[in-house]
Amino acid sequence: MPFEQLEGFITPTKSFYVRTHFPIPKIDKVQWRLRIEGVVEKPFEIDYDALLKIESKIIPATLECAGNNRSFLETKVKGVQWGLGAVGNAEWTGVQLSALLDRAGLKSSALEIILEGADSGRLEDPKSPRGAINFARSIPLEKARDVLLAYKMNDAELPPEHGFPVRAIVPGWFAVASIKWLQRVIVTDKPFNGYYQTLDYAYWKRAGDTAQLTALSELQVKAEIARPGAGEIVSANSNVRVHGAAWTGNGEIVKVEISTDKGSTWKEARLGGDSRPNAWRLWEFDWRTPAKPGQVTLLARATDSSGQTQPVDRDPDRGTYMINHLLPIEVEVR
């Protein structure tokens, strides 16, 4: 997504970022089936037309790649070197996963829900399984009630690159959980230890002196500056609109602050629109630029309703993911 072009609450589909690990599968929606199986009383499969007959729901939800802002890391790490644009906010139409789980009837031993996509391929990682694997992730049973099985994006049929015919939307979580090209929902009574759940898309979570490898889940509180962009030239002694978006996975954004002096002082920005759960909040700030030409570092930081504030420094235990420390935007005043 060209984040510097951010203007509206909804990201146009044509501008929404795309991330895939395997080739985009070609799926005929007439032949497509979604299977609900595992530790359920009545496993079944459902076709596209039958899914569309179930009561639908429309939600706005922000999806962010877990590696968004990787280019800001001072020590370069592996992975796509995303700048600011591996994030977007769309309106999703679909069926609540809970409707299908209720139909299947969960057994008392149910623990997690595995979401499996039709995309598959072989991995070069020597730690990966031999042969082809499907992209799959799991979510805890209690989170499954929030999941939407989306067949529309911004009031139009899902494009192939965004998961046609159906993708899971797991609101408030990193987009890796929002499986595209969904083909199986597997209810399991054991923790899922798939490749993209443990060896990849995981981080070290500390508890005292110990650290445990943990699957990525909730979005982290974050604000990003859309304009001025990095390296942009602004006029000295003028009024400049600084604006962007902020989001979180735990609550709602309640405050965004701006610093024009590398974090020494902060001033509060104006929040735009109504607060919507699991969707970003637009904000703006009127900046009177210095009369003296030179380089200026702009910073934005967000605070959410749970009291979390964007950290100053990077947590190295997060590896190549979950980048939500303050992101400096250098501009030139002339």
N, C-alpha and C positions, 0 to 999 in steps of 0.2 A: 504494500500500500504506500503511495506517495504521501507520507504523513504531513508534509508541508502544505498539502492541499486540503487538509482537514477544515471543514466548515460546518457540516451538519451532524446531527445526532446519529443518523444512519449512514453507514459506509456503503456507497454504491457497489453492487456485486462485481462490476468490471474492475473495481479498484481493490477489492478484498484480497489479501495476501493468500498465497497457496503454498502448502508444504506437503510433500508426499515422500515416502520412503521407497515405494515400489511403483511400477507403471500403473497408470489409471486404468482400472478394468472396464471393459465394454460390457454393459449390462442391458439386457432387454427387459423392460419393466413388466412385460406380459409374462415372461418366464421367471422373473425374480420371485423368490420366496424368502420370508424371514422365519427362522425356526426358533422356537422357545423350548428349551430342553434342560436337562440336568436334574437336580433334586426338586422336581415338581410333581404334582399329582397327575396332571394331564398335559403332557407335552403335545405341542401342535405346531403347525406352520400356517402362515397367513400370506396371501398375495397382496399385490399393490392396490387393487380395486377394493378389496375387503378392508384394508387398512384405512383407506380414505373415507370409508363409511362410518368409522368410529368418531365420536365427538372430538373435534379438534380444538387446539389452543394456540394462541399467538403470543410470543414473548420476544422482547428485545434481549439480546445477550451479547456480551463482549467475549470474543475468542482471542487469546494471545498465545503465540508460540512460546514454548518454555525457554527457547533460546533467544527471544527478542532482546535487542540491545547488546548482543554479543560483541559487536565491533567496538563497544565502549570499554571493554576489559583491557587493562593496561598490559597484562601478560596475555598474549594471544593464545586461544585455546582452539581445539578442534570444533568442527561444525560450521554450519552456514553463518557467515559473518553479517547477521542482520544489523541494520541500523535502528531506526525508530518504527519501521513500518510493518513488523510482523504482528500486527494487532488490527482488529476491526470490530465494529459493532453493527450487527444486522438484526433484522426482524425475522424470526423463524416461526413457521407454521407446521404443526404436526400433532401427533398423538402422544399422550403421556404413557411412558413405559409401564407405569403402575397398572394401567388398564389391561395390558397383556399379561403381566405377572399375576394379577388377580384371576384372570381367566385360567391360567395354568395351575394356580394353586400351589403356593410354596410349602415345602415340607418344613417341619420344625427345625431341621438341621441346616437350613439355608444360611449361608454366611456372606457370600459375595456374588456379584453379577459380572460375568465375563462378557464383554462386547467384542465381537469378532467381525472384521471387515473382509470383503472379497479380495482386497489387494494382497498380493503375496509375492515372494521372491526369495532368493538365496542371499545370505550375508557373507561378507568376507572376514568378519570378525572371527578369530580362532576360538572364541568363547561361545559362539552362537551354535545352535543345533545344526546338524548336517541336513542338507536338502532344503527345500522351500518351506517357508513358514508364512502364516497369515499375520497381518498386523492386528494385535489384540491387546486390550487393557481390561483391568477389572476395577470395579467400584464397590464400596461396602453396601450392604443391603439397605441401610438407612438413606444413603445418597440416591439410590435408584428411584426413589419416589419423586425426585426433582427432575429426572431426565425426560427430555422431549425427543421423540422419534420424528425428526423433521423431514418433510418432503417438499417444502417450499422455503425459499430464501428471498426476502424482500418482495414477497407476494408473487413470485414466479417459480416455476419448477426448478429444483436444484440443478445447477450446471454439473456436468461430469466431474470437473476438477474439485467441486465442493461436496461430492459424495452421492450423486444421483444413483439410485432413486431415493434412498433414505440414509440419513446419517443421524447418529445420536448427538444431542446437544446436552452437555453436562454443565449447567450454568454455575459460574463461580469458580470453575476449575480450569487449569491450563488446557489448551485445545487438544493436547495429545489424547485426552480421555474422550473427546467427542469424535468417536470412530466414524469414518466415512465408509460408504458402500456397505452398510451393515447387512450381514447375512445370518448371523447367529447370536442369540442371547442365551448364555449358558449359566444356569444357577448352580453354584458349587457350594459344598460344605467345607472346603479347604481353601486356604489362601492361595491365590494365583501367583505362580512364580515364572510367568512367561518372560521372554527376552526383553520386551519393551516395558516390563513392569519392574525388573530387577537390575539387569546388567546395563540397561539404557533407560533414560528418563527417570533416574533415581538420584538421590543426594544423601549426604551423611547428616543425619539428625542427631544432635548431641543431647545427652541427658547426664549431666554431671561430668564424670571423667570418661564416659563411654560414648561411642558413636555407632549408630545403627543405620544401615543402608535402607532408605525409605523411598517409596514411590512418590513422584510428584503428584500434588493434588491441587490445593487451593491457590488461586491467584494471589499475588502479593500486592500490598498497597503501593501505588505508583502514580506519579504525574509525569507526563511528557510534554515538552514544548514543541508545538508545530511551527510557529513563526514568532520571531525571526528564526530562520534556519541557520545551521552551522556555517560560518564563513560569510553570512549575509552582511552587506554594508548598510548601515542606517545613518541618517543625517544627525549631526551634532545639534544639541539644543532643540530637539523636536519631540513631538508626541508620537510614540510608537505603540501599537497594540501588540502585546504579548499574549498569545493564546494557545490552548492545547486541550488535552483531555486527561482525566484521572480515573482510576478504577481500583477495585479491591475484590477479594474473594470472600471477605468476612465482614458483612454489613454493607454500609453505603458511605460514599465520600461526603464528609462534612466540612472539609476545609482544604484549600490549596493556597500555598504561600509562594512568593517569588523573591529571589535575592538577585540583586544586580552587582554585588560586590563579593562574589565567591563564597557566600554563606555567612558573612559577618553580621548582616542585618536582614530581616525578612519583613515583607508586607503582604497583607492578605489580598488574594485575587477574588473576583466576583464569580460565583458559581452560576451557571446558566441552566435554564429549564428545570423540570421537576426531577427529583431523585428517583431512580428506578432500580429496583434490586437486580443485581447481576449485569448491569449495563453501565457503561462509562458515563462520566459527568463532564460536560464541557465547561471551560472556565476562561476568563480573560483578565488582563491587567493593563492599566494605562501607565506606560513608562515614559518619564521625561528623561531623555538621553542627556549625558554630560555635555557641557559646552566644549570640553577639551577632547580632541580626537584621541583615539587609542583603542586597544582591545578591551572588551568587556566580557566577563563570564556570567551567563544567566543560568540560574538554577530554579527548579520548581520542586516543591515537596508537598505530598498529600497526607491527609489524616483521615481515618475512617471512623465510623460510629462505634467501633470496638476499642478505640483509643490507640490504634496502631498508627505510627508515623513513619514515613519513608526514611530509612537509615542513611547516614552520611557515607558509610563505608561498605565495601563489598564483603560478604561472608564467603571466605574461601572454601568452606565445606560444601557449598552449593555447586562446585565444579563448573560446568559449562551452562548451567541452567539457573532459573529463578533470579534474574538480574533486576533488582529493584532499588539499588542504591542511587544517590543523586547523580543525575546525568548532566554534565556540563555542556552548555551550548555557547561556543565562542563566536562573538560577532565583532565587527569593526565599526567604530564610530568615526565618521569623517565630517 
